[in-house]
Amino acid sequence: MSIRPTNGSGNGYSSINPSNDNQDGLVQSTSGPNYEGHTVSSRGGFQGICARIANLFRNCFSRNRGTTTTPSRPVITQANIHHPTISGQGAQPIVSTGDKKLDSAIIQADLRAQNKQTLATHIQSKLGSMEGQSPQDYKAGAYSALRLMLFTPGETTVSSERERQACVTGRDLWEQAAGDLATNGNTDGLMLMANLSVGGKHVPAGHLREYMDTVKGTFTDENKATDPTVDAILDLAAKIDATEFSSPGSGQVILNYIGNCGQVVLENEEMNQLILGDQNGQDPQHVQDNSKELQKLLENARKTDPELYFQTLTVITSSVFLD
């Protein structure tokens, strides 16, 4: 039997099928709820894109990831070992340790560090340039990129009632977060749900709650009043971790479904207006180009370094929801 949760409001979402369901349940995008017109404002306060980038990337390379004991080395001689920079221009010599395996490990570590720092600088420059050219087109492009990244094609098949409940809870929390925006201009829930649905797919199994706490910490402080929606989202992340532990692979299924529900919410015309405001001055081609470029930057960051990916995603989502 195919289950299509609608929260009693008639809003269409992708169906959730039990594992023994032979019916097709293709993901569909349909209209979401209506939202009254209110201006968007974040209780977390406003920061320009350049300030957000600087804050989120500040510690990208300064943290010590752990210390290692330097192995004893033979007499050091200059070796003819070079490795290219990420741009392919120039080469950097290193000193041989006398151990080929250790030399190779050093080269790879240096490459990763260089690639991360070079790409981080490139991302900061790109985001700042986009925002500088047209803040309106940048935000619309980021919004478009998020909608596209939320969607995962295919049907949702769950193997337990706990998984189904997690899917339904995620769908309801998207609705609740949208309601927070419509009623009091609070976008914190939308910010967290976007990061949960997109970034959560790339978090190591069992660490989703930890990741969401980190995201929350980028735009809230300890003195901030308790937000029921935010607390519920963090609780959902912990439940998905527990579900993944008991049924490996279920976390991705749940997050795919929740992401598809998020796309439905963000594609709602009223929600679009609430977040983006007056769109008369937008350049559609520029918006589309920005959307593609942002997706490309995120994919490059994901392939280069997980931390850089999550930081970049947080910058982009904050550009959409925290302005």
N, C-alpha and C positions, 0 to 999 in steps of 0.2 A: 504494500500500500504506500503510495506516495504522500508525503507530508508537505504541505505548503503553509508555513506559518505566516499569518497576516496581522497578528497583534490585534485582531478584532476590528481593524480599521479599513480593511479591504485593500490595503496596499500590497501590490504584487512583488514577491521576491522569488529567487530561485528556490526550487523545491529541495527538500532533504529526503533522501531515500534510505530506508534500512538496507542492510547489506544483502538481504534475501529478496529485495524488490527487483523484479525483472522489467519494470516499466521504465521507459526513457524519461529522464528528468533534466533536459538541457537547461543551462543557465539562461535566464531571460532578464532583460532590463526593462522595467516598466516605471510608470510614474509613481513618485513617492507622495508624501502628504503635502498639504498646503501650509505655508508658514506666513504669519503676519509680517508686515514690513517693519523692521527695526534696524537701526544702524549697528554695524559690527564693531565691537570693542572687546578687548581682552582684559580680564581682571588681572592678568599677569603684567599689564603695562605695555607701552609701546617702545620699540627700539627700531632704528633704521636698519636696513639690510647690512650695511657695512659694520655697524656695531654688533649685530647678531653674529655675523661671520667671525669677527674678531674674537668675541666671547667664546663661541663654540669651538673654534679652532685653536684657542690660546694654548691649551695644554696638550695639543696633538703630539708634539715631539719632545716635550719637556719631562714627561713621566719616565721614571726608571722602571722598566718592566721586570726587574729582578736582576740580581747580581750573579755573575759566574766567576769561577776561579780561573785565573789565567794559567794555562798549562805551561810547564817548563819548556823552553825553546832552545834549539841548538843555536850556534853562532848565526846571527841574522845577516843575510846577504840580500842585496837588492835582486828581486826576481823579475823576469820579463812577463809579469802577469798583469793584464789590463782588463777592465770591463767597461762597457759603454754606459753612458747616462741614458735616462729614459728617452731623451730626444734623439739619441743616436749620434750626438755631436761630441767629439772629443773622447778621451779615455782617461781613466784614473788608475795610476799604478799602485800596487800594494806591495808590502814586504812579505816574502815567503816565510812560513813557519818551519819549512822543511817537511811538512806533512801534507800531501796532496789533498787528502780528504778534509783536513782542517782549512787549508787554503780555499777549497771550494765552498765550504760552509761560510767562511768569512766573506767571500765574494757575493754569495747569494744574500747574506744578511745586509751587506752594504747596498746591494741593488734594491732590495726591498725598502730600505730606509730612504734611499735616494728617490726611488719611484714615488713613495708615499709623500715625501716632502715636495717634490716637483709637482705632483698632481694636485696636492692641497693648495699650493700657490696658484696653479692654473685655475682651479675651481673658484677660489676666492676672487681672482681677477675676472673670470667669466660672469659670476653672479653679480658682482659689483657693476660690471659693464652693462649687463642687461637691465638692471634696476636704474642705472644712470640714464640710459637711452630713453626709457619709458617705464616708470613705475607701474603704470596701469597695465601695459602689455606684459611686463614681467610677472606680475601677480596672476594675470589671466593665464599665462603660459604655465605657471607653476600649478594652478588649479586644474588645468587640462591634463598636465602630466600625471597628477595624482589620480584623477579619475581613470586614466588609462592603466596605471599601475595597480589600481585596486582590483581590476577585473581579472578573473581566471576562468577560461572556458572549460566546459565540461559539466558533468553532473556531480552532485554532492551525495555520497553514500556513507552512512555512519554505521558502526557495528555495535553501538550500545546506547542506552538511554542517556547516559552521562554525556556522551558526545553530542547527542541531539540537543540536550538542554544547553550545552555550551554554545552551540550554533544559534539557538533561539535567543539566548541571553545576549550574544554579540549583536544580533539583529536589533533587539530591543534597545540596546545601549546606543546604537547609531541614532535611533529615533529619539532617545532621551537627550543625547548630545545636541541634536538638531533643535529639539524643543528648548534647551537651555539658551541657544542662540536666539531663537524667535521671541522668547519671553523676556530675557534680561540681557541679551547681548554677550553672554558668556560663551567663549569659544574653546575653553580648556578641554572639554570632553571631545570635541571634534579633533583637536590637536592630538590627543592621546589615541583616539580610535584610528586616525590615519596612520600614525606610527605603528600601532599594534598590527594593523591589517597589512601594511606594506613592509615595514622593516622587520616585523615579527617573523616573517617567512624565512629570514636569513639568520635568525638567532639560534645558537646551538641549543639542542633539545634540553629542556629543563631549566633554561635561564631566561624565560620570557618575562617573568615578574621582575627579575633583576634589571632587565633591559628597560621595562616600562618605568621603574623607579628612577632610572637614569634620565629618561626622557622628561619625566615630570620635574626632575630637579633642574632642568635647563630653563624653565620659565616660571617656577614657583619658589617660594621660600618657606622656611619652617614656621614663620609667623602667620602664614596665610590661613584663612578660615577653611575648615573642612568642607570639601565639595563632594556631595553624595555621588554624583556621576563619576568623578575621578576615582573615588574610593571603589566604586563598583567595577570600574574598568581594571584597576589593579587586582581586585579580587578575581575577576575573570581570567586575567593572565596567570594567576596562581593555579586556578582550576585547569586551565589548558596544560600547564606544566604537569600537573598530577595525572591528567588524562593521557598525555604523551608517555609518561613513565609506565603506566599500566598497559598502554596499547601503542607501541611505537608507530609513528607515521600519522596518528590521528590528529596531532597538532596542526599539521599542514592542511589536512582536510577541513578542519574547523576554521582556520585562518583564511583559507580560500573562500569559504562560504561567507564569512563575516566581511571579507573584502568586497565580494559581489554585492552584498547588502549596502555597503558603504557607497559603492558606485551609484546604486539606485538613488540614495539620499542626495548625493552631490549633483546628480544630473537633474534633479528637480528644479524647475525654472525659478520658483520662489527662493529656494536655497541659493541658487546661482546669483540672483539679484542681491540677496542679503550679504553675501560674501564679497562679491565683486563690485556692487554698487552700479553707478551709471556706466554703461559700456559703450556709449555713443562715440567716444573718442578712440576706441580700440582700432588697431590695425590687424585684421584677422590673419593676414599672412605672417606678420611679425609674431603674433601670439602663437601660431602653429610652429614657427621656427624655434621660438623659445621653448615650447613644450618638448620638441624633439631633442633640442640641445640639453635640456635638463635631464631627460631620460638617459641620454648618452653619458652625461657626466656621472650620474648615479651608477650606471653599469660599469663604467671605468673604475670608479671608486670601489665598487663591490669586488671587482677582480683584483684590485691592487691591495686593499687593506680593509678588513671588516670595520675597524673603528672609524676610519675615514668615511666609509659608506654611511654608517649610522649618523655621524656628525653632519654630513652633507644633507641627508634626508631630513634631519631635525631643522637645519637652516631653511630648507625649502618649505617644509610644512609650517614652520613659524611665519614664513613670509606670507602664507595664505591665511592662516587662522589667527595670528597675533597682531595684525595691523589694525 
